[in-house]
Amino acid sequence: MTIEKIIELQQQNIKENTDIPILNTEELVDIRDVKINTKLPKQERMKNFVKQIKNPYLFKCGKLTIQLEYEDNAKDLDDMLLEYIKAI
């Protein structure tokens, strides 16, 4: 997958009030339908996931539409989970 394709996927939109055309949510893949072969090497699992989900930034889970957005300098998920667990 090219950098240009990743940027295009990040910019797909379900929100109104933007200059980017709104995506038809009926076309999104339901993440519950994605099947990962855990016996594959990590790199192959990642490729297979992206191939199945089509857009890792925008997908469905049942009736919910999920749109992921990341900040450039944000903490990664591991750091955030550790902070959460320490706070409990």
PDB file with SEQRES, HELIX, SHEET and CRYST1 records, atoms N, CA, C and O in Angstrom:
SEQRES   1 A   88  MET THR ILE GLU LYS ILE ILE GLU LEU GLN GLN GLN ASN          
SEQRES   2 A   88  ILE LYS GLU ASN THR ASP ILE PRO ILE LEU ASN THR GLU          
SEQRES   3 A   88  GLU LEU VAL ASP ILE ARG ASP VAL LYS ILE ASN THR LYS          
SEQRES   4 A   88  LEU PRO LYS GLN GLU ARG MET LYS ASN PHE VAL LYS GLN          
SEQRES   5 A   88  ILE LYS ASN PRO TYR LEU PHE LYS CYS GLY LYS LEU THR          
SEQRES   6 A   88  ILE GLN LEU GLU TYR GLU ASP ASN ALA LYS ASP LEU ASP          
SEQRES   7 A   88  ASP MET LEU LEU GLU TYR ILE LYS ALA ILE                      
HELIX    1 AA1 ILE A    3  GLN A   11  1                                   9    
HELIX    2 AA2 THR A   25  GLU A   27  5                                   3    
HELIX    3 AA3 ILE A   31  ASP A   33  5                                   3    
HELIX    4 AA4 LYS A   42  ILE A   53  1                                  12    
HELIX    5 AA5 LEU A   77  ALA A   87  1                                  11    
SHEET    1 AA1 2 LEU A  58  CYS A  61  0                                        
SHEET    2 AA1 2 LEU A  64  GLN A  67 -1                                        
CRYST1    1.000    1.000    1.000  90.00  90.00  90.00 P 1           1          
ATOM      1  N   MET A   1       0.859  -1.171   0.000  1.00  0.00           N  
ATOM      2  CA  MET A   1       0.000   0.000   0.000  1.00  0.00           C  
ATOM      3  C   MET A   1       0.907   1.236   0.000  1.00  0.00           C  
ATOM      4  O   MET A   1       1.882   1.314   0.748  1.00  0.00           O  
ATOM      5  N   THR A   2       0.564   2.174  -0.840  1.00  0.00           N  
ATOM      6  CA  THR A   2       1.384   3.374  -0.960  1.00  0.00           C  
ATOM      7  C   THR A   2       0.985   4.422   0.080  1.00  0.00           C  
ATOM      8  O   THR A   2      -0.102   4.363   0.654  1.00  0.00           O  
ATOM      9  N   ILE A   3       1.875   5.372   0.308  1.00  0.00           N  
ATOM     10  CA  ILE A   3       1.585   6.487   1.219  1.00  0.00           C  
ATOM     11  C   ILE A   3       0.374   7.263   0.703  1.00  0.00           C  
ATOM     12  O   ILE A   3      -0.474   7.686   1.488  1.00  0.00           O  
ATOM     13  N   GLU A   4       0.294   7.446  -0.600  1.00  0.00           N  
ATOM     14  CA  GLU A   4      -0.832   8.177  -1.190  1.00  0.00           C  
ATOM     15  C   GLU A   4      -2.159   7.471  -0.890  1.00  0.00           C  
ATOM     16  O   GLU A   4      -3.157   8.122  -0.581  1.00  0.00           O  
ATOM     17  N   LYS A   5      -2.163   6.146  -0.982  1.00  0.00           N  
ATOM     18  CA  LYS A   5      -3.377   5.371  -0.702  1.00  0.00           C  
ATOM     19  C   LYS A   5      -3.752   5.482   0.770  1.00  0.00           C  
ATOM     20  O   LYS A   5      -4.931   5.614   1.098  1.00  0.00           O  
ATOM     21  N   ILE A   6      -2.767   5.431   1.658  1.00  0.00           N  
ATOM     22  CA  ILE A   6      -3.038   5.565   3.088  1.00  0.00           C  
ATOM     23  C   ILE A   6      -3.652   6.929   3.386  1.00  0.00           C  
ATOM     24  O   ILE A   6      -4.616   7.024   4.146  1.00  0.00           O  
ATOM     25  N   ILE A   7      -3.105   7.974   2.799  1.00  0.00           N  
ATOM     26  CA  ILE A   7      -3.645   9.327   2.993  1.00  0.00           C  
ATOM     27  C   ILE A   7      -5.073   9.399   2.473  1.00  0.00           C  
ATOM     28  O   ILE A   7      -5.938   9.999   3.111  1.00  0.00           O  
ATOM     29  N   GLU A   8      -5.323   8.794   1.323  1.00  0.00           N  
ATOM     30  CA  GLU A   8      -6.679   8.778   0.753  1.00  0.00           C  
ATOM     31  C   GLU A   8      -7.656   8.076   1.706  1.00  0.00           C  
ATOM     32  O   GLU A   8      -8.768   8.557   1.923  1.00  0.00           O  
ATOM     33  N   LEU A   9      -7.242   6.951   2.266  1.00  0.00           N  
ATOM     34  CA  LEU A   9      -8.104   6.220   3.199  1.00  0.00           C  
ATOM     35  C   LEU A   9      -8.362   7.030   4.463  1.00  0.00           C  
ATOM     36  O   LEU A   9      -9.480   7.038   4.977  1.00  0.00           O  
ATOM     37  N   GLN A  10      -7.336   7.711   4.967  1.00  0.00           N  
ATOM     38  CA  GLN A  10      -7.497   8.537   6.166  1.00  0.00           C  
ATOM     39  C   GLN A  10      -8.485   9.668   5.929  1.00  0.00           C  
ATOM     40  O   GLN A  10      -9.179  10.095   6.851  1.00  0.00           O  
ATOM     41  N   GLN A  11      -8.549  10.147   4.707  1.00  0.00           N  
ATOM     42  CA  GLN A  11      -9.377  11.312   4.414  1.00  0.00           C  
ATOM     43  C   GLN A  11     -10.820  10.964   4.067  1.00  0.00           C  
ATOM     44  O   GLN A  11     -11.657  11.858   3.949  1.00  0.00           O  
ATOM     45  N   GLN A  12     -11.121   9.681   3.902  1.00  0.00           N  
ATOM     46  CA  GLN A  12     -12.516   9.325   3.672  1.00  0.00           C  
ATOM     47  C   GLN A  12     -13.323   9.772   4.878  1.00  0.00           C  
ATOM     48  O   GLN A  12     -12.817   9.784   6.000  1.00  0.00           O  
ATOM     49  N   ASN A  13     -14.557  10.134   4.651  1.00  0.00           N  
ATOM     50  CA  ASN A  13     -15.292  10.844   5.673  1.00  0.00           C  
ATOM     51  C   ASN A  13     -16.733  10.373   5.791  1.00  0.00           C  
ATOM     52  O   ASN A  13     -17.377  10.043   4.795  1.00  0.00           O  
ATOM     53  N   ILE A  14     -17.229  10.345   7.027  1.00  0.00           N  
ATOM     54  CA  ILE A  14     -18.650  10.103   7.267  1.00  0.00           C  
ATOM     55  C   ILE A  14     -19.298  11.325   7.886  1.00  0.00           C  
ATOM     56  O   ILE A  14     -20.511  11.357   8.092  1.00  0.00           O  
ATOM     57  N   LYS A  15     -18.491  12.327   8.181  1.00  0.00           N  
ATOM     58  CA  LYS A  15     -18.996  13.532   8.832  1.00  0.00           C  
ATOM     59  C   LYS A  15     -19.492  14.532   7.803  1.00  0.00           C  
ATOM     60  O   LYS A  15     -18.964  14.630   6.695  1.00  0.00           O  
ATOM     61  N   GLU A  16     -20.500  15.255   8.188  1.00  0.00           N  
ATOM     62  CA  GLU A  16     -20.942  16.366   7.366  1.00  0.00           C  
ATOM     63  C   GLU A  16     -20.101  17.581   7.754  1.00  0.00           C  
ATOM     64  O   GLU A  16     -19.255  17.477   8.642  1.00  0.00           O  
ATOM     65  N   ASN A  17     -20.308  18.701   7.126  1.00  0.00           N  
ATOM     66  CA  ASN A  17     -19.599  19.945   7.436  1.00  0.00           C  
ATOM     67  C   ASN A  17     -18.110  19.882   7.116  1.00  0.00           C  
ATOM     68  O   ASN A  17     -17.310  20.526   7.795  1.00  0.00           O  
ATOM     69  N   THR A  18     -17.725  19.125   6.106  1.00  0.00           N  
ATOM     70  CA  THR A  18     -16.340  19.126   5.636  1.00  0.00           C  
ATOM     71  C   THR A  18     -16.360  19.253   4.123  1.00  0.00           C  
ATOM     72  O   THR A  18     -17.404  19.106   3.488  1.00  0.00           O  
ATOM     73  N   ASP A  19     -15.206  19.524   3.560  1.00  0.00           N  
ATOM     74  CA  ASP A  19     -15.093  19.639   2.104  1.00  0.00           C  
ATOM     75  C   ASP A  19     -14.978  18.266   1.432  1.00  0.00           C  
ATOM     76  O   ASP A  19     -15.127  18.153   0.216  1.00  0.00           O  
ATOM     77  N   ILE A  20     -14.718  17.248   2.210  1.00  0.00           N  
ATOM     78  CA  ILE A  20     -14.535  15.907   1.666  1.00  0.00           C  
ATOM     79  C   ILE A  20     -15.901  15.252   1.482  1.00  0.00           C  
ATOM     80  O   ILE A  20     -16.726  15.295   2.395  1.00  0.00           O  
ATOM     81  N   PRO A  21     -16.156  14.652   0.329  1.00  0.00           N  
ATOM     82  CA  PRO A  21     -17.458  13.999   0.121  1.00  0.00           C  
ATOM     83  C   PRO A  21     -17.721  12.928   1.171  1.00  0.00           C  
ATOM     84  O   PRO A  21     -16.808  12.222   1.599  1.00  0.00           O  
ATOM     85  N   ILE A  22     -18.959  12.819   1.571  1.00  0.00           N  
ATOM     86  CA  ILE A  22     -19.350  11.838   2.581  1.00  0.00           C  
ATOM     87  C   ILE A  22     -19.405  10.452   1.946  1.00  0.00           C  
ATOM     88  O   ILE A  22     -19.957  10.275   0.861  1.00  0.00           O  
ATOM     89  N   LEU A  23     -18.833   9.485   2.629  1.00  0.00           N  
ATOM     90  CA  LEU A  23     -18.788   8.110   2.167  1.00  0.00           C  
ATOM     91  C   LEU A  23     -20.096   7.401   2.496  1.00  0.00           C  
ATOM     92  O   LEU A  23     -20.668   7.624   3.564  1.00  0.00           O  
ATOM     93  N   ASN A  24     -20.563   6.574   1.616  1.00  0.00           N  
ATOM     94  CA  ASN A  24     -21.758   5.764   1.871  1.00  0.00           C  
ATOM     95  C   ASN A  24     -21.386   4.669   2.874  1.00  0.00           C  
ATOM     96  O   ASN A  24     -20.598   3.778   2.555  1.00  0.00           O  
ATOM     97  N   THR A  25     -21.942   4.731   4.067  1.00  0.00           N  
ATOM     98  CA  THR A  25     -21.575   3.775   5.109  1.00  0.00           C  
ATOM     99  C   THR A  25     -22.012   2.344   4.789  1.00  0.00           C  
ATOM    100  O   THR A  25     -21.502   1.398   5.389  1.00  0.00           O  
ATOM    101  N   GLU A  26     -22.935   2.178   3.866  1.00  0.00           N  
ATOM    102  CA  GLU A  26     -23.351   0.821   3.466  1.00  0.00           C  
ATOM    103  C   GLU A  26     -22.216   0.075   2.779  1.00  0.00           C  
ATOM    104  O   GLU A  26     -22.230  -1.155   2.726  1.00  0.00           O  
ATOM    105  N   GLU A  27     -21.232   0.801   2.252  1.00  0.00           N  
ATOM    106  CA  GLU A  27     -20.112   0.186   1.547  1.00  0.00           C  
ATOM    107  C   GLU A  27     -18.993  -0.247   2.492  1.00  0.00           C  
ATOM    108  O   GLU A  27     -18.046  -0.905   2.061  1.00  0.00           O  
ATOM    109  N   LEU A  28     -19.087   0.108   3.766  1.00  0.00           N  
ATOM    110  CA  LEU A  28     -18.029  -0.208   4.712  1.00  0.00           C  
ATOM    111  C   LEU A  28     -18.049  -1.677   5.113  1.00  0.00           C  
ATOM    112  O   LEU A  28     -19.103  -2.315   5.124  1.00  0.00           O  
ATOM    113  N   VAL A  29     -16.884  -2.202   5.440  1.00  0.00           N  
ATOM    114  CA  VAL A  29     -16.737  -3.587   5.865  1.00  0.00           C  
ATOM    115  C   VAL A  29     -17.032  -3.673   7.367  1.00  0.00           C  
ATOM    116  O   VAL A  29     -16.609  -2.813   8.140  1.00  0.00           O  
ATOM    117  N   ASP A  30     -17.751  -4.704   7.765  1.00  0.00           N  
ATOM    118  CA  ASP A  30     -18.006  -4.952   9.179  1.00  0.00           C  
ATOM    119  C   ASP A  30     -16.803  -5.705   9.748  1.00  0.00           C  
ATOM    120  O   ASP A  30     -16.469  -6.796   9.286  1.00  0.00           O  
ATOM    121  N   ILE A  31     -16.170  -5.123  10.737  1.00  0.00           N  
ATOM    122  CA  ILE A  31     -14.953  -5.722  11.299  1.00  0.00           C  
ATOM    123  C   ILE A  31     -15.210  -7.110  11.872  1.00  0.00           C  
ATOM    124  O   ILE A  31     -14.280  -7.906  11.998  1.00  0.00           O  
ATOM    125  N   ARG A  32     -16.447  -7.408  12.216  1.00  0.00           N  
ATOM    126  CA  ARG A  32     -16.772  -8.737  12.737  1.00  0.00           C  
ATOM    127  C   ARG A  32     -16.635  -9.810  11.669  1.00  0.00           C  
ATOM    128  O   ARG A  32     -16.536 -10.995  11.988  1.00  0.00           O  
ATOM    129  N   ASP A  33     -16.627  -9.404  10.404  1.00  0.00           N  
ATOM    130  CA  ASP A  33     -16.481 -10.353   9.303  1.00  0.00           C  
ATOM    131  C   ASP A  33     -15.019 -10.610   8.928  1.00  0.00           C  
ATOM    132  O   ASP A  33     -14.726 -11.487   8.116  1.00  0.00           O  
ATOM    133  N   VAL A  34     -14.120  -9.853   9.516  1.00  0.00           N  
ATOM    134  CA  VAL A  34     -12.694 -10.005   9.216  1.00  0.00           C  
ATOM    135  C   VAL A  34     -12.147 -11.201   9.988  1.00  0.00           C  
ATOM    136  O   VAL A  34     -12.334 -11.309  11.200  1.00  0.00           O  
ATOM    137  N   LYS A  35     -11.486 -12.074   9.291  1.00  0.00           N  
ATOM    138  CA  LYS A  35     -10.901 -13.276   9.905  1.00  0.00           C  
ATOM    139  C   LYS A  35      -9.384 -13.212   9.746  1.00  0.00           C  
ATOM    140  O   LYS A  35      -8.873 -13.022   8.642  1.00  0.00           O  
ATOM    141  N   ILE A  36      -8.676 -13.373  10.857  1.00  0.00           N  
ATOM    142  CA  ILE A  36      -7.215 -13.300  10.849  1.00  0.00           C  
ATOM    143  C   ILE A  36      -6.640 -14.674  11.172  1.00  0.00           C  
ATOM    144  O   ILE A  36      -7.009 -15.304  12.163  1.00  0.00           O  
ATOM    145  N   ASN A  37      -5.734 -15.121  10.318  1.00  0.00           N  
ATOM    146  CA  ASN A  37      -5.016 -16.368  10.550  1.00  0.00           C  
ATOM    147  C   ASN A  37      -3.841 -16.065  11.466  1.00  0.00           C  
ATOM    148  O   ASN A  37      -2.838 -15.505  11.023  1.00  0.00           O  
ATOM    149  N   THR A  38      -3.955 -16.428  12.735  1.00  0.00           N  
ATOM    150  CA  THR A  38      -2.928 -16.096  13.720  1.00  0.00           C  
ATOM    151  C   THR A  38      -1.639 -16.891  13.535  1.00  0.00           C  
ATOM    152  O   THR A  38      -0.642 -16.625  14.206  1.00  0.00           O  
ATOM    153  N   LYS A  39      -1.660 -17.851  12.639  1.00  0.00           N  
ATOM    154  CA  LYS A  39      -0.455 -18.639  12.374  1.00  0.00           C  
ATOM    155  C   LYS A  39       0.458 -17.956  11.360  1.00  0.00           C  
ATOM    156  O   LYS A  39       1.615 -18.346  11.203  1.00  0.00           O  
ATOM    157  N   LEU A  40      -0.057 -16.942  10.676  1.00  0.00           N  
ATOM    158  CA  LEU A  40       0.755 -16.195   9.720  1.00  0.00           C  
ATOM    159  C   LEU A  40       1.723 -15.283  10.452  1.00  0.00           C  
ATOM    160  O   LEU A  40       1.455 -14.893  11.588  1.00  0.00           O  
ATOM    161  N   PRO A  41       2.851 -14.931   9.825  1.00  0.00           N  
ATOM    162  CA  PRO A  41       3.751 -13.941  10.425  1.00  0.00           C  
ATOM    163  C   PRO A  41       3.031 -12.592  10.576  1.00  0.00           C  
ATOM    164  O   PRO A  41       2.081 -12.299   9.850  1.00  0.00           O  
ATOM    165  N   LYS A  42       3.496 -11.792  11.517  1.00  0.00           N  
ATOM    166  CA  LYS A  42       2.845 -10.520  11.833  1.00  0.00           C  
ATOM    167  C   LYS A  42       2.632  -9.660  10.592  1.00  0.00           C  
ATOM    168  O   LYS A  42       1.549  -9.108  10.400  1.00  0.00           O  
ATOM    169  N   GLN A  43       3.640  -9.545   9.764  1.00  0.00           N  
ATOM    170  CA  GLN A  43       3.549  -8.708   8.551  1.00  0.00           C  
ATOM    171  C   GLN A  43       2.423  -9.197   7.637  1.00  0.00           C  
ATOM    172  O   GLN A  43       1.672  -8.392   7.086  1.00  0.00           O  
ATOM    173  N   GLU A  44       2.311 -10.497   7.480  1.00  0.00           N  
ATOM    174  CA  GLU A  44       1.275 -11.068   6.625  1.00  0.00           C  
ATOM    175  C   GLU A  44      -0.117 -10.882   7.242  1.00  0.00           C  
ATOM    176  O   GLU A  44      -1.088 -10.631   6.528  1.00  0.00           O  
ATOM    177  N   ARG A  45      -0.207 -11.005   8.564  1.00  0.00           N  
ATOM    178  CA  ARG A  45      -1.495 -10.764   9.233  1.00  0.00           C  
ATOM    179  C   ARG A  45      -1.953  -9.333   9.017  1.00  0.00           C  
ATOM    180  O   ARG A  45      -3.132  -9.081   8.769  1.00  0.00           O  
ATOM    181  N   MET A  46      -1.011  -8.389   9.113  1.00  0.00           N  
ATOM    182  CA  MET A  46      -1.357  -6.979   8.910  1.00  0.00           C  
ATOM    183  C   MET A  46      -1.829  -6.737   7.476  1.00  0.00           C  
ATOM    184  O   MET A  46      -2.830  -6.054   7.258  1.00  0.00           O  
ATOM    185  N   LYS A  47      -1.121  -7.288   6.515  1.00  0.00           N  
ATOM    186  CA  LYS A  47      -1.517  -7.143   5.110  1.00  0.00           C  
ATOM    187  C   LYS A  47      -2.895  -7.739   4.871  1.00  0.00           C  
ATOM    188  O   LYS A  47      -3.732  -7.146   4.190  1.00  0.00           O  
ATOM    189  N   ASN A  48      -3.120  -8.905   5.432  1.00  0.00           N  
ATOM    190  CA  ASN A  48      -4.393  -9.588   5.263  1.00  0.00           C  
ATOM    191  C   ASN A  48      -5.528  -8.802   5.908  1.00  0.00           C  
ATOM    192  O   ASN A  48      -6.622  -8.722   5.350  1.00  0.00           O  
ATOM    193  N   PHE A  49      -5.274  -8.219   7.083  1.00  0.00           N  
ATOM    194  CA  PHE A  49      -6.285  -7.408   7.755  1.00  0.00           C  
ATOM    195  C   PHE A  49      -6.674  -6.213   6.886  1.00  0.00           C  
ATOM    196  O   PHE A  49      -7.861  -5.956   6.686  1.00  0.00           O  
ATOM    197  N   VAL A  50      -5.694  -5.490   6.373  1.00  0.00           N  
ATOM    198  CA  VAL A  50      -5.978  -4.315   5.551  1.00  0.00           C  
ATOM    199  C   VAL A  50      -6.705  -4.722   4.273  1.00  0.00           C  
ATOM    200  O   VAL A  50      -7.616  -4.027   3.824  1.00  0.00           O  
ATOM    201  N   LYS A  51      -6.304  -5.838   3.694  1.00  0.00           N  
ATOM    202  CA  LYS A  51      -6.976  -6.316   2.483  1.00  0.00           C  
ATOM    203  C   LYS A  51      -8.449  -6.601   2.751  1.00  0.00           C  
ATOM    204  O   LYS A  51      -9.299  -6.275   1.923  1.00  0.00           O  
ATOM    205  N   GLN A  52      -8.761  -7.203   3.893  1.00  0.00           N  
ATOM    206  CA  GLN A  52     -10.148  -7.542   4.222  1.00  0.00           C  
ATOM    207  C   GLN A  52     -10.962  -6.327   4.643  1.00  0.00           C  
ATOM    208  O   GLN A  52     -12.100  -6.169   4.202  1.00  0.00           O  
ATOM    209  N   ILE A  53     -10.399  -5.461   5.493  1.00  0.00           N  
ATOM    210  CA  ILE A  53     -11.156  -4.345   6.050  1.00  0.00           C  
ATOM    211  C   ILE A  53     -11.268  -3.194   5.040  1.00  0.00           C  
ATOM    212  O   ILE A  53     -12.160  -2.352   5.148  1.00  0.00           O  
ATOM    213  N   LYS A  54     -10.370  -3.164   4.073  1.00  0.00           N  
ATOM    214  CA  LYS A  54     -10.313  -2.169   2.999  1.00  0.00           C  
ATOM    215  C   LYS A  54      -9.885  -0.789   3.492  1.00  0.00           C  
ATOM    216  O   LYS A  54      -9.063  -0.140   2.846  1.00  0.00           O  
ATOM    217  N   ASN A  55     -10.419  -0.327   4.613  1.00  0.00           N  
ATOM    218  CA  ASN A  55     -10.000   0.955   5.186  1.00  0.00           C  
ATOM    219  C   ASN A  55      -9.903   0.798   6.701  1.00  0.00           C  
ATOM    220  O   ASN A  55     -10.924   0.754   7.387  1.00  0.00           O  
ATOM    221  N   PRO A  56      -8.665   0.713   7.232  1.00  0.00           N  
ATOM    222  CA  PRO A  56      -8.515   0.523   8.678  1.00  0.00           C  
ATOM    223  C   PRO A  56      -8.892   1.753   9.497  1.00  0.00           C  
ATOM    224  O   PRO A  56      -8.912   1.689  10.726  1.00  0.00           O  
ATOM    225  N   TYR A  57      -9.186   2.854   8.847  1.00  0.00           N  
ATOM    226  CA  TYR A  57      -9.591   4.079   9.532  1.00  0.00           C  
ATOM    227  C   TYR A  57     -11.103   4.257   9.581  1.00  0.00           C  
ATOM    228  O   TYR A  57     -11.610   5.079  10.343  1.00  0.00           O  
ATOM    229  N   LEU A  58     -11.814   3.497   8.781  1.00  0.00           N  
ATOM    230  CA  LEU A  58     -13.256   3.692   8.660  1.00  0.00           C  
ATOM    231  C   LEU A  58     -13.911   2.351   8.336  1.00  0.00           C  
ATOM    232  O   LEU A  58     -13.699   1.792   7.260  1.00  0.00           O  
ATOM    233  N   PHE A  59     -14.706   1.842   9.271  1.00  0.00           N  
ATOM    234  CA  PHE A  59     -15.336   0.537   9.094  1.00  0.00           C  
ATOM    235  C   PHE A  59     -16.574   0.470   9.978  1.00  0.00           C  
ATOM    236  O   PHE A  59     -16.893   1.420  10.694  1.00  0.00           O  
ATOM    237  N   LYS A  60     -17.257  -0.644   9.920  1.00  0.00           N  
ATOM    238  CA  LYS A  60     -18.458  -0.831  10.741  1.00  0.00           C  
ATOM    239  C   LYS A  60     -18.221  -1.929  11.769  1.00  0.00           C  
ATOM    240  O   LYS A  60     -17.356  -2.790  11.608  1.00  0.00           O  
ATOM    241  N   CYS A  61     -19.014  -1.868  12.822  1.00  0.00           N  
ATOM    242  CA  CYS A  61     -19.103  -2.955  13.794  1.00  0.00           C  
ATOM    243  C   CYS A  61     -20.587  -3.062  14.102  1.00  0.00           C  
ATOM    244  O   CYS A  61     -21.114  -2.333  14.942  1.00  0.00           O  
ATOM    245  N   GLY A  62     -21.249  -3.974  13.415  1.00  0.00           N  
ATOM    246  CA  GLY A  62     -22.705  -4.048  13.524  1.00  0.00           C  
ATOM    247  C   GLY A  62     -23.324  -2.804  12.920  1.00  0.00           C  
ATOM    248  O   GLY A  62     -23.031  -2.444  11.780  1.00  0.00           O  
ATOM    249  N   LYS A  63     -24.185  -2.146  13.689  1.00  0.00           N  
ATOM    250  CA  LYS A  63     -24.851  -0.926  13.206  1.00  0.00           C  
ATOM    251  C   LYS A  63     -24.021   0.327  13.440  1.00  0.00           C  
ATOM    252  O   LYS A  63     -24.381   1.409  12.977  1.00  0.00           O  
ATOM    253  N   LEU A  64     -22.901   0.183  14.163  1.00  0.00           N  
ATOM    254  CA  LEU A  64     -22.053   1.336  14.452  1.00  0.00           C  
ATOM    255  C   LEU A  64     -21.042   1.562  13.340  1.00  0.00           C  
ATOM    256  O   LEU A  64     -20.476   0.611  12.801  1.00  0.00           O  
ATOM    257  N   THR A  65     -20.821   2.809  13.006  1.00  0.00           N  
ATOM    258  CA  THR A  65     -19.765   3.176  12.078  1.00  0.00           C  
ATOM    259  C   THR A  65     -18.608   3.718  12.904  1.00  0.00           C  
ATOM    260  O   THR A  65     -18.794   4.604  13.737  1.00  0.00           O  
ATOM    261  N   ILE A  66     -17.416   3.183  12.671  1.00  0.00           N  
ATOM    262  CA  ILE A  66     -16.224   3.550  13.433  1.00  0.00           C  
ATOM    263  C   ILE A  66     -15.293   4.333  12.511  1.00  0.00           C  
ATOM    264  O   ILE A  66     -14.943   3.869  11.425  1.00  0.00           O  
ATOM    265  N   GLN A  67     -14.898   5.523  12.957  1.00  0.00           N  
ATOM    266  CA  GLN A  67     -13.918   6.315  12.215  1.00  0.00           C  
ATOM    267  C   GLN A  67     -12.777   6.646  13.167  1.00  0.00           C  
ATOM    268  O   GLN A  67     -12.959   7.364  14.150  1.00  0.00           O  
ATOM    269  N   LEU A  68     -11.597   6.110  12.860  1.00  0.00           N  
ATOM    270  CA  LEU A  68     -10.432   6.335  13.704  1.00  0.00           C  
ATOM    271  C   LEU A  68      -9.664   7.548  13.212  1.00  0.00           C  
ATOM    272  O   LEU A  68      -9.476   7.742  12.011  1.00  0.00           O  
ATOM    273  N   GLU A  69      -9.230   8.352  14.153  1.00  0.00           N  
ATOM    274  CA  GLU A  69      -8.389   9.507  13.841  1.00  0.00           C  
ATOM    275  C   GLU A  69      -7.250   9.518  14.836  1.00  0.00           C  
ATOM    276  O   GLU A  69      -7.437   9.195  16.009  1.00  0.00           O  
ATOM    277  N   TYR A  70      -6.067   9.889  14.371  1.00  0.00           N  
ATOM    278  CA  TYR A  70      -4.889   9.919  15.214  1.00  0.00           C  
ATOM    279  C   TYR A  70      -4.254  11.293  15.162  1.00  0.00           C  
ATOM    280  O   TYR A  70      -4.260  11.957  14.126  1.00  0.00           O  
ATOM    281  N   GLU A  71      -3.707  11.709  16.289  1.00  0.00           N  
ATOM    282  CA  GLU A  71      -2.932  12.937  16.329  1.00  0.00           C  
ATOM    283  C   GLU A  71      -1.493  12.584  16.009  1.00  0.00           C  
ATOM    284  O   GLU A  71      -1.033  11.485  16.320  1.00  0.00           O  
ATOM    285  N   ASP A  72      -0.781  13.511  15.390  1.00  0.00           N  
ATOM    286  CA  ASP A  72       0.608  13.256  15.017  1.00  0.00           C  
ATOM    287  C   ASP A  72       1.496  12.958  16.219  1.00  0.00           C  
ATOM    288  O   ASP A  72       2.336  12.062  16.148  1.00  0.00           O  
ATOM    289  N   ASN A  73       1.332  13.678  17.305  1.00  0.00           N  
ATOM    290  CA  ASN A  73       2.215  13.525  18.458  1.00  0.00           C  
ATOM    291  C   ASN A  73       1.521  12.855  19.636  1.00  0.00           C  
ATOM    292  O   ASN A  73       1.928  13.032  20.784  1.00  0.00           O  
ATOM    293  N   ALA A  74       0.491  12.097  19.355  1.00  0.00           N  
ATOM    294  CA  ALA A  74      -0.271  11.454  20.420  1.00  0.00           C  
ATOM    295  C   ALA A  74       0.497  10.257  20.984  1.00  0.00           C  
ATOM    296  O   ALA A  74       1.384   9.707  20.331  1.00  0.00           O  
ATOM    297  N   LYS A  75       0.143   9.871  22.192  1.00  0.00           N  
ATOM    298  CA  LYS A  75       0.707   8.668  22.792  1.00  0.00           C  
ATOM    299  C   LYS A  75       0.195   7.458  22.017  1.00  0.00           C  
ATOM    300  O   LYS A  75      -0.894   7.485  21.443  1.00  0.00           O  
ATOM    301  N   ASP A  76       0.994   6.405  22.012  1.00  0.00           N  
ATOM    302  CA  ASP A  76       0.502   5.208  21.328  1.00  0.00           C  
ATOM    303  C   ASP A  76      -0.438   4.436  22.250  1.00  0.00           C  
ATOM    304  O   ASP A  76      -0.522   4.718  23.446  1.00  0.00           O  
ATOM    305  N   LEU A  77      -1.134   3.472  21.687  1.00  0.00           N  
ATOM    306  CA  LEU A  77      -2.148   2.721  22.421  1.00  0.00           C  
ATOM    307  C   LEU A  77      -1.559   2.011  23.638  1.00  0.00           C  
ATOM    308  O   LEU A  77      -2.191   1.975  24.694  1.00  0.00           O  
ATOM    309  N   ASP A  78      -0.369   1.450  23.507  1.00  0.00           N  
ATOM    310  CA  ASP A  78       0.259   0.754  24.634  1.00  0.00           C  
ATOM    311  C   ASP A  78       0.442   1.687  25.823  1.00  0.00           C  
ATOM    312  O   ASP A  78       0.126   1.319  26.954  1.00  0.00           O  
ATOM    313  N   ASP A  79       0.952   2.900  25.575  1.00  0.00           N  
ATOM    314  CA  ASP A  79       1.158   3.872  26.654  1.00  0.00           C  
ATOM    315  C   ASP A  79      -0.169   4.262  27.304  1.00  0.00           C  
ATOM    316  O   ASP A  79      -0.256   4.389  28.525  1.00  0.00           O  
ATOM    317  N   MET A  80      -1.185   4.449  26.493  1.00  0.00           N  
ATOM    318  CA  MET A  80      -2.482   4.850  27.025  1.00  0.00           C  
ATOM    319  C   MET A  80      -3.094   3.736  27.880  1.00  0.00           C  
ATOM    320  O   MET A  80      -3.674   4.006  28.932  1.00  0.00           O  
ATOM    321  N   LEU A  81      -2.964   2.494  27.430  1.00  0.00           N  
ATOM    322  CA  LEU A  81      -3.491   1.370  28.208  1.00  0.00           C  
ATOM    323  C   LEU A  81      -2.744   1.218  29.534  1.00  0.00           C  
ATOM    324  O   LEU A  81      -3.362   0.951  30.564  1.00  0.00           O  
ATOM    325  N   LEU A  82      -1.423   1.386  29.513  1.00  0.00           N  
ATOM    326  CA  LEU A  82      -0.663   1.317  30.752  1.00  0.00           C  
ATOM    327  C   LEU A  82      -1.101   2.391  31.738  1.00  0.00           C  
ATOM    328  O   LEU A  82      -1.245   2.119  32.930  1.00  0.00           O  
ATOM    329  N   GLU A  83      -1.312   3.600  31.253  1.00  0.00           N  
ATOM    330  CA  GLU A  83      -1.780   4.692  32.115  1.00  0.00           C  
ATOM    331  C   GLU A  83      -3.153   4.361  32.695  1.00  0.00           C  
ATOM    332  O   GLU A  83      -3.418   4.609  33.871  1.00  0.00           O  
ATOM    333  N   TYR A  84      -4.006   3.809  31.871  1.00  0.00           N  
ATOM    334  CA  TYR A  84      -5.360   3.449  32.326  1.00  0.00           C  
ATOM    335  C   TYR A  84      -5.288   2.386  33.416  1.00  0.00           C  
ATOM    336  O   TYR A  84      -5.956   2.505  34.443  1.00  0.00           O  
ATOM    337  N   ILE A  85      -4.484   1.350  33.201  1.00  0.00           N  
ATOM    338  CA  ILE A  85      -4.378   0.265  34.171  1.00  0.00           C  
ATOM    339  C   ILE A  85      -3.774   0.764  35.480  1.00  0.00           C  
ATOM    340  O   ILE A  85      -4.201   0.347  36.557  1.00  0.00           O  
ATOM    341  N   LYS A  86      -2.789   1.649  35.398  1.00  0.00           N  
ATOM    342  CA  LYS A  86      -2.183   2.204  36.617  1.00  0.00           C  
ATOM    343  C   LYS A  86      -3.186   3.038  37.406  1.00  0.00           C  
ATOM    344  O   LYS A  86      -3.094   3.120  38.630  1.00  0.00           O  
ATOM    345  N   ALA A  87      -4.136   3.652  36.721  1.00  0.00           N  
ATOM    346  CA  ALA A  87      -5.112   4.517  37.382  1.00  0.00           C  
ATOM    347  C   ALA A  87      -6.192   3.735  38.107  1.00  0.00           C  
ATOM    348  O   ALA A  87      -6.878   4.283  38.970  1.00  0.00           O  
ATOM    349  N   ILE A  88      -6.353   2.462  37.770  1.00  0.00           N  
ATOM    350  CA  ILE A  88      -7.427   1.653  38.375  1.00  0.00           C  
ATOM    351  C   ILE A  88      -7.094   1.292  39.808  1.00  0.00           C  
ATOM    352  O   ILE A  88      -7.879   0.617  40.473  1.00  0.00           O  
TER     353      ILE A  88                                                      
END                                                                             
